[in-house]
Amino acid sequence: MHPDKTKYFRNDEFWKVIPLWKEIDYETFINHKWQEKNAISNFKKLINIISDITDLSFLEDAQKGFAKAPMAVRISPYLLSLINWEDPVNCPIRRQFLPLASQLLIDHPMLQFDSLAEQQDSPVKGLTHRYPDKVLFLALDTCPVYCRFCTRSYAVGTNTPTNEKISIKASKARWKEAFEYLRNNKSIEDVVISGGDSYRLKPDQIYEIGETLLSIDHIRRFRFATKGLSVVPMKLLTDTEWIDAISRIVAKARRHRKEVCIHTHFNHVNEFTQITKKGVDLLFQRGIKVRNQTVLQNNVNEKSADMIALVKKMSYLHVQPYYVYVHDLVKGTEDMRTSVETAMNLEKHIRGVTAGFNTPVFVVDAPGGGGKRDVHSCEWYDRGTGISVWKAPSVKPGKQFLYFDPLHSLGVQYQALWQRQEEQKAMIKAALDHVHY
């Protein structure tokens, strides 16, 4: 191993740990179509693949986890191979994508399905206009892999036994309405193309969206948001039509003195391999800027050593660490959330490790539509009740927003108080009473 782990990218045939894939060669494994075809989307597929490398108790736990998961399960062969099958229960990759019923906790009583109120700020379906000069364009509702912690689980993926989704499928009619809104609102300069995941956009769709946005004079920049770089990095190497489409839109934007880049989503250093490096290097060689948005997660990256390693790894590849989000209140993921205090302490350890432009901003995406707030900028924070109060004067002046730490991070007495409705109201009122405009 390289003496500096920051510069080491595993280059072994790690997928051969899966008995079913022992005969799969490198060229087959890095084919994005093979990855798509062999993605694990139901328990029957999972048990067929891992039954020989794990025990019955894990399989039973996973089966119950599939049944209880609010988010549809979809895992790429790449990710499944990277799970530590000697200890899958504690593996940070497994925790993000494969739910175990034994680890699930009761949701916080203040949780709402669309916790960020994106639908409330949608002038047209699939378009969220919250910040004055920026919009979020949800182009489609599918992803190459589904994260357990997806804040858009109200719409992304198929229906599950516990959740029925709204529909934001790719539609020319819906896109036309969104584009018309953008043309008519000259204050908008910035567009995030997400969903779903831009990895799932076909090349002709990338051209359609890119060309349309470039034709609108007042739009100065847009970004294609995708988790693909961390979950199916080989697409960058084998789907030449997709990466060529992105490259041409980026190049044309530069000629028009506009910026187009990729925003991606790495959460742990174990997600990086030599395949990742080759794919990200290719983007860099083509002049495509990549920024990263990490989600802070319990038993994944909440320790300073893990987050520092992640930041340094990304910096080495010229992927700019942009945000670290305090985990949103997402249904079925209470076990994955951390407290605001954890984020505050973590930020102190990260700052000073590397250059400022490679130091992520730790933020709370204020529930109810307040947008991203620096984690140190809360108006009030009661570490006992776990309630933090936020203001967003440039987004929604005069309004206050509340974030709630996970119950498991609180003392026993406060966990008990949150079970009683009258006490919930009293704790919230006390927090708000400390904040005045």
ZIZI-V992559 format. One record per residue. N is the residue number from 1. RES is the residue in three letters. OMEGA is omega in whole degrees, -180 to 180 (999 if undefined). NEAR is the number of other ideal C-beta (glycine too) atoms within 12 Angstrom. Layout:
# ZIZI-V992559
n:N res:RES omega:OMEGA near:NEAR
n:N res:RES omega:OMEGA near:NEAR
This chain:
# ZIZI-V992559
n:1 res:MET omega:178 near:11
n:2 res:HIS omega:-179 near:13
n:3 res:PRO omega:176 near:7
n:4 res:ASP omega:-176 near:12
n:5 res:LYS omega:178 near:20
n:6 res:THR omega:-174 near:24
n:7 res:LYS omega:-179 near:18
n:8 res:TYR omega:177 near:22
n:9 res:PHE omega:-174 near:28
n:10 res:ARG omega:-173 near:21
n:11 res:ASN omega:-179 near:16
n:12 res:ASP omega:178 near:17
n:13 res:GLU omega:-172 near:22
n:14 res:PHE omega:-179 near:29
n:15 res:TRP omega:-178 near:34
n:16 res:LYS omega:171 near:20
n:17 res:VAL omega:177 near:25
n:18 res:ILE omega:-177 near:31
n:19 res:PRO omega:-178 near:18
n:20 res:LEU omega:-176 near:23
n:21 res:TRP omega:-178 near:27
n:22 res:LYS omega:-178 near:17
n:23 res:GLU omega:-179 near:13
n:24 res:ILE omega:-180 near:25
n:25 res:ASP omega:-175 near:14
n:26 res:TYR omega:-177 near:23
n:27 res:GLU omega:178 near:13
n:28 res:THR omega:-175 near:21
n:29 res:PHE omega:-177 near:33
n:30 res:ILE omega:176 near:31
n:31 res:ASN omega:-176 near:24
n:32 res:HIS omega:179 near:33
n:33 res:LYS omega:176 near:21
n:34 res:TRP omega:178 near:25
n:35 res:GLN omega:180 near:37
n:36 res:GLU omega:-177 near:27
n:37 res:LYS omega:-174 near:16
n:38 res:ASN omega:177 near:31
n:39 res:ALA omega:-178 near:30
n:40 res:ILE omega:-176 near:34
n:41 res:SER omega:176 near:31
n:42 res:ASN omega:-175 near:21
n:43 res:PHE omega:180 near:27
n:44 res:LYS omega:178 near:16
n:45 res:LYS omega:-178 near:23
n:46 res:LEU omega:-177 near:35
n:47 res:ILE omega:178 near:21
n:48 res:ASN omega:-175 near:19
n:49 res:ILE omega:-171 near:33
n:50 res:ILE omega:-176 near:32
n:51 res:SER omega:-178 near:22
n:52 res:ASP omega:-176 near:17
n:53 res:ILE omega:176 near:26
n:54 res:THR omega:-175 near:30
n:55 res:ASP omega:-175 near:17
n:56 res:LEU omega:-178 near:13
n:57 res:SER omega:177 near:15
n:58 res:PHE omega:-179 near:30
n:59 res:LEU omega:179 near:26
n:60 res:GLU omega:178 near:19
n:61 res:ASP omega:180 near:26
n:62 res:ALA omega:179 near:40
n:63 res:GLN omega:178 near:26
n:64 res:LYS omega:178 near:21
n:65 res:GLY omega:175 near:35
n:66 res:PHE omega:-176 near:36
n:67 res:ALA omega:-175 near:21
n:68 res:LYS omega:-173 near:30
n:69 res:ALA omega:175 near:40
n:70 res:PRO omega:-179 near:37
n:71 res:MET omega:175 near:41
n:72 res:ALA omega:-179 near:35
n:73 res:VAL omega:174 near:41
n:74 res:ARG omega:-175 near:38
n:75 res:ILE omega:179 near:41
n:76 res:SER omega:174 near:42
n:77 res:PRO omega:178 near:41
n:78 res:TYR omega:-179 near:42
n:79 res:LEU omega:-178 near:44
n:80 res:LEU omega:-180 near:41
n:81 res:SER omega:-178 near:41
n:82 res:LEU omega:176 near:37
n:83 res:ILE omega:177 near:38
n:84 res:ASN omega:-175 near:22
n:85 res:TRP omega:171 near:28
n:86 res:GLU omega:177 near:14
n:87 res:ASP omega:-175 near:16
n:88 res:PRO omega:-178 near:30
n:89 res:VAL omega:-176 near:25
n:90 res:ASN omega:-178 near:19
n:91 res:CYS omega:-178 near:28
n:92 res:PRO omega:177 near:34
n:93 res:ILE omega:178 near:38
n:94 res:ARG omega:-177 near:37
n:95 res:ARG omega:-175 near:35
n:96 res:GLN omega:-169 near:41
n:97 res:PHE omega:-176 near:47
n:98 res:LEU omega:-176 near:44
n:99 res:PRO omega:172 near:40
n:100 res:LEU omega:-176 near:35
n:101 res:ALA omega:-177 near:24
n:102 res:SER omega:-178 near:17
n:103 res:GLN omega:-178 near:29
n:104 res:LEU omega:179 near:27
n:105 res:LEU omega:178 near:24
n:106 res:ILE omega:179 near:18
n:107 res:ASP omega:175 near:27
n:108 res:HIS omega:-177 near:37
n:109 res:PRO omega:-180 near:23
n:110 res:MET omega:-179 near:28
n:111 res:LEU omega:172 near:31
n:112 res:GLN omega:-173 near:25
n:113 res:PHE omega:175 near:28
n:114 res:ASP omega:-170 near:29
n:115 res:SER omega:-179 near:37
n:116 res:LEU omega:178 near:36
n:117 res:ALA omega:-180 near:28
n:118 res:GLU omega:-179 near:37
n:119 res:GLN omega:179 near:28
n:120 res:GLN omega:-179 near:19
n:121 res:ASP omega:-178 near:27
n:122 res:SER omega:177 near:28
n:123 res:PRO omega:172 near:23
n:124 res:VAL omega:-174 near:27
n:125 res:LYS omega:177 near:25
n:126 res:GLY omega:179 near:38
n:127 res:LEU omega:179 near:34
n:128 res:THR omega:-180 near:36
n:129 res:HIS omega:-176 near:32
n:130 res:ARG omega:177 near:31
n:131 res:TYR omega:-175 near:23
n:132 res:PRO omega:-173 near:19
n:133 res:ASP omega:-176 near:20
n:134 res:LYS omega:175 near:28
n:135 res:VAL omega:173 near:38
n:136 res:LEU omega:-179 near:40
n:137 res:PHE omega:179 near:43
n:138 res:LEU omega:-172 near:43
n:139 res:ALA omega:-177 near:45
n:140 res:LEU omega:-172 near:36
n:141 res:ASP omega:-179 near:32
n:142 res:THR omega:-179 near:36
n:143 res:CYS omega:176 near:42
n:144 res:PRO omega:178 near:43
n:145 res:VAL omega:178 near:44
n:146 res:TYR omega:178 near:39
n:147 res:CYS omega:178 near:44
n:148 res:ARG omega:-168 near:44
n:149 res:PHE omega:-176 near:40
n:150 res:CYS omega:-180 near:44
n:151 res:THR omega:-179 near:38
n:152 res:ARG omega:-179 near:41
n:153 res:SER omega:175 near:40
n:154 res:TYR omega:-175 near:33
n:155 res:ALA omega:-172 near:37
n:156 res:VAL omega:177 near:42
n:157 res:GLY omega:-179 near:36
n:158 res:THR omega:175 near:24
n:159 res:ASN omega:177 near:19
n:160 res:THR omega:179 near:29
n:161 res:PRO omega:-177 near:17
n:162 res:THR omega:-176 near:21
n:163 res:ASN omega:171 near:25
n:164 res:GLU omega:-172 near:16
n:165 res:LYS omega:167 near:28
n:166 res:ILE omega:-175 near:22
n:167 res:SER omega:171 near:22
n:168 res:ILE omega:-180 near:32
n:169 res:LYS omega:177 near:24
n:170 res:ALA omega:-176 near:29
n:171 res:SER omega:179 near:20
n:172 res:LYS omega:180 near:17
n:173 res:ALA omega:180 near:14
n:174 res:ARG omega:178 near:25
n:175 res:TRP omega:-179 near:30
n:176 res:LYS omega:179 near:19
n:177 res:GLU omega:179 near:20
n:178 res:ALA omega:180 near:37
n:179 res:PHE omega:179 near:32
n:180 res:GLU omega:177 near:17
n:181 res:TYR omega:-180 near:27
n:182 res:LEU omega:180 near:36
n:183 res:ARG omega:-175 near:19
n:184 res:ASN omega:-179 near:16
n:185 res:ASN omega:-171 near:24
n:186 res:LYS omega:177 near:15
n:187 res:SER omega:-176 near:17
n:188 res:ILE omega:179 near:33
n:189 res:GLU omega:-167 near:23
n:190 res:ASP omega:-180 near:30
n:191 res:VAL omega:172 near:44
n:192 res:VAL omega:180 near:36
n:193 res:ILE omega:-174 near:44
n:194 res:SER omega:-180 near:41
n:195 res:GLY omega:29 near:41
n:196 res:GLY omega:-169 near:38
n:197 res:ASP omega:-179 near:40
n:198 res:SER omega:174 near:44
n:199 res:TYR omega:-177 near:44
n:200 res:ARG omega:175 near:37
n:201 res:LEU omega:176 near:38
n:202 res:LYS omega:-180 near:20
n:203 res:PRO omega:-179 near:24
n:204 res:ASP omega:177 near:17
n:205 res:GLN omega:176 near:29
n:206 res:ILE omega:177 near:37
n:207 res:TYR omega:-178 near:23
n:208 res:GLU omega:-180 near:24
n:209 res:ILE omega:-177 near:40
n:210 res:GLY omega:-179 near:36
n:211 res:GLU omega:-180 near:22
n:212 res:THR omega:-179 near:26
n:213 res:LEU omega:179 near:39
n:214 res:LEU omega:-180 near:32
n:215 res:SER omega:180 near:20
n:216 res:ILE omega:-169 near:29
n:217 res:ASP omega:-172 near:15
n:218 res:HIS omega:176 near:21
n:219 res:ILE omega:-174 near:36
n:220 res:ARG omega:-175 near:23
n:221 res:ARG omega:171 near:30
n:222 res:PHE omega:-178 near:39
n:223 res:ARG omega:175 near:39
n:224 res:PHE omega:-178 near:46
n:225 res:ALA omega:-180 near:36
n:226 res:THR omega:171 near:45
n:227 res:LYS omega:-173 near:43
n:228 res:GLY omega:-177 near:45
n:229 res:LEU omega:-179 near:48
n:230 res:SER omega:-173 near:49
n:231 res:VAL omega:175 near:45
n:232 res:VAL omega:-174 near:46
n:233 res:PRO omega:-178 near:44
n:234 res:MET omega:177 near:41
n:235 res:LYS omega:178 near:41
n:236 res:LEU omega:-177 near:39
n:237 res:LEU omega:-172 near:30
n:238 res:THR omega:177 near:26
n:239 res:ASP omega:-174 near:31
n:240 res:THR omega:-180 near:18
n:241 res:GLU omega:-179 near:21
n:242 res:TRP omega:-177 near:37
n:243 res:ILE omega:175 near:35
n:244 res:ASP omega:179 near:20
n:245 res:ALA omega:178 near:30
n:246 res:ILE omega:-177 near:43
n:247 res:SER omega:-178 near:30
n:248 res:ARG omega:177 near:25
n:249 res:ILE omega:178 near:41
n:250 res:VAL omega:-179 near:32
n:251 res:ALA omega:179 near:20
n:252 res:LYS omega:178 near:22
n:253 res:ALA omega:-179 near:30
n:254 res:ARG omega:178 near:20
n:255 res:ARG omega:178 near:14
n:256 res:HIS omega:-180 near:22
n:257 res:ARG omega:174 near:12
n:258 res:LYS omega:-177 near:27
n:259 res:GLU omega:172 near:28
n:260 res:VAL omega:-180 near:41
n:261 res:CYS omega:178 near:36
n:262 res:ILE omega:171 near:46
n:263 res:HIS omega:-176 near:36
n:264 res:THR omega:-163 near:42
n:265 res:HIS omega:171 near:41
n:266 res:PHE omega:179 near:47
n:267 res:ASN omega:-176 near:46
n:268 res:HIS omega:-177 near:38
n:269 res:VAL omega:-180 near:34
n:270 res:ASN omega:178 near:33
n:271 res:GLU omega:-176 near:46
n:272 res:PHE omega:173 near:39
n:273 res:THR omega:176 near:37
n:274 res:GLN omega:176 near:24
n:275 res:ILE omega:177 near:40
n:276 res:THR omega:-177 near:40
n:277 res:LYS omega:-180 near:30
n:278 res:LYS omega:-179 near:26
n:279 res:GLY omega:-179 near:40
n:280 res:VAL omega:175 near:39
n:281 res:ASP omega:179 near:23
n:282 res:LEU omega:177 near:31
n:283 res:LEU omega:-180 near:35
n:284 res:PHE omega:-180 near:24
n:285 res:GLN omega:179 near:14
n:286 res:ARG omega:176 near:26
n:287 res:GLY omega:-179 near:22
n:288 res:ILE omega:-179 near:36
n:289 res:LYS omega:178 near:26
n:290 res:VAL omega:173 near:40
n:291 res:ARG omega:-176 near:34
n:292 res:ASN omega:175 near:40
n:293 res:GLN omega:-177 near:35
n:294 res:THR omega:172 near:45
n:295 res:VAL omega:179 near:42
n:296 res:LEU omega:-174 near:43
n:297 res:GLN omega:179 near:39
n:298 res:ASN omega:180 near:33
n:299 res:ASN omega:174 near:27
n:300 res:VAL omega:-175 near:37
n:301 res:ASN omega:-176 near:41
n:302 res:GLU omega:177 near:37
n:303 res:LYS omega:-175 near:23
n:304 res:SER omega:-180 near:23
n:305 res:ALA omega:-180 near:18
n:306 res:ASP omega:-179 near:30
n:307 res:MET omega:177 near:40
n:308 res:ILE omega:179 near:30
n:309 res:ALA omega:179 near:33
n:310 res:LEU omega:-179 near:43
n:311 res:VAL omega:-179 near:43
n:312 res:LYS omega:180 near:29
n:313 res:LYS omega:180 near:38
n:314 res:MET omega:-179 near:39
n:315 res:SER omega:179 near:30
n:316 res:TYR omega:-180 near:28
n:317 res:LEU omega:-178 near:37
n:318 res:HIS omega:170 near:25
n:319 res:VAL omega:-173 near:39
n:320 res:GLN omega:174 near:32
n:321 res:PRO omega:-169 near:41
n:322 res:TYR omega:179 near:31
n:323 res:TYR omega:159 near:33
n:324 res:VAL omega:-178 near:44
n:325 res:TYR omega:163 near:38
n:326 res:VAL omega:-173 near:49
n:327 res:HIS omega:177 near:45
n:328 res:ASP omega:174 near:40
n:329 res:LEU omega:-176 near:38
n:330 res:VAL omega:-177 near:38
n:331 res:LYS omega:175 near:34
n:332 res:GLY omega:-177 near:37
n:333 res:THR omega:-179 near:40
n:334 res:GLU omega:-180 near:36
n:335 res:ASP omega:-176 near:32
n:336 res:MET omega:-175 near:42
n:337 res:ARG omega:174 near:42
n:338 res:THR omega:178 near:38
n:339 res:SER omega:174 near:35
n:340 res:VAL omega:179 near:41
n:341 res:GLU omega:177 near:29
n:342 res:THR omega:180 near:34
n:343 res:ALA omega:179 near:44
n:344 res:MET omega:-180 near:29
n:345 res:ASN omega:-180 near:22
n:346 res:LEU omega:-180 near:34
n:347 res:GLU omega:-180 near:33
n:348 res:LYS omega:-180 near:19
n:349 res:HIS omega:-178 near:23
n:350 res:ILE omega:-176 near:36
n:351 res:ARG omega:-178 near:25
n:352 res:GLY omega:179 near:14
n:353 res:VAL omega:-177 near:24
n:354 res:THR omega:-178 near:23
n:355 res:ALA omega:-178 near:15
n:356 res:GLY omega:-178 near:15
n:357 res:PHE omega:176 near:14
n:358 res:ASN omega:178 near:28
n:359 res:THR omega:-177 near:27
n:360 res:PRO omega:172 near:41
n:361 res:VAL omega:179 near:31
n:362 res:PHE omega:-173 near:41
n:363 res:VAL omega:165 near:33
n:364 res:VAL omega:173 near:48
n:365 res:ASP omega:-167 near:40
n:366 res:ALA omega:179 near:38
n:367 res:PRO omega:-180 near:37
n:368 res:GLY omega:173 near:33
n:369 res:GLY omega:179 near:31
n:370 res:GLY omega:-179 near:37
n:371 res:GLY omega:-173 near:34
n:372 res:LYS omega:-180 near:33
n:373 res:ARG omega:176 near:37
n:374 res:ASP omega:-171 near:26
n:375 res:VAL omega:180 near:35
n:376 res:HIS omega:-172 near:23
n:377 res:SER omega:-180 near:28
n:378 res:CYS omega:180 near:34
n:379 res:GLU omega:-179 near:29
n:380 res:TRP omega:178 near:26
n:381 res:TYR omega:177 near:30
n:382 res:ASP omega:-177 near:31
n:383 res:ARG omega:177 near:21
n:384 res:GLY omega:-179 near:22
n:385 res:THR omega:-178 near:38
n:386 res:GLY omega:-179 near:38
n:387 res:ILE omega:171 near:39
n:388 res:SER omega:-177 near:39
n:389 res:VAL omega:-174 near:37
n:390 res:TRP omega:171 near:38
n:391 res:LYS omega:178 near:29
n:392 res:ALA omega:-172 near:32
n:393 res:PRO omega:179 near:18
n:394 res:SER omega:-180 near:17
n:395 res:VAL omega:179 near:28
n:396 res:LYS omega:-176 near:23
n:397 res:PRO omega:177 near:12
n:398 res:GLY omega:-178 near:13
n:399 res:LYS omega:177 near:24
n:400 res:GLN omega:-176 near:32
n:401 res:PHE omega:-176 near:38
n:402 res:LEU omega:170 near:40
n:403 res:TYR omega:-175 near:46
n:404 res:PHE omega:176 near:41
n:405 res:ASP omega:178 near:39
n:406 res:PRO omega:-178 near:37
n:407 res:LEU omega:-177 near:30
n:408 res:HIS omega:179 near:27
n:409 res:SER omega:-177 near:31
n:410 res:LEU omega:174 near:28
n:411 res:GLY omega:-176 near:18
n:412 res:VAL omega:-177 near:13
n:413 res:GLN omega:-180 near:15
n:414 res:TYR omega:174 near:28
n:415 res:GLN omega:179 near:25
n:416 res:ALA omega:-179 near:15
n:417 res:LEU omega:-178 near:26
n:418 res:TRP omega:178 near:35
n:419 res:GLN omega:-178 near:18
n:420 res:ARG omega:-172 near:15
n:421 res:GLN omega:-179 near:13
n:422 res:GLU omega:179 near:12
n:423 res:GLU omega:176 near:19
n:424 res:GLN omega:-179 near:25
n:425 res:LYS omega:-178 near:18
n:426 res:ALA omega:-180 near:18
n:427 res:MET omega:178 near:34
n:428 res:ILE omega:179 near:30
n:429 res:LYS omega:-180 near:19
n:430 res:ALA omega:178 near:20
n:431 res:ALA omega:-179 near:31
n:432 res:LEU omega:180 near:25
n:433 res:ASP omega:180 near:16
n:434 res:HIS omega:-175 near:19
n:435 res:VAL omega:-180 near:23
n:436 res:HIS omega:175 near:11
n:437 res:TYR omega:999 near:11
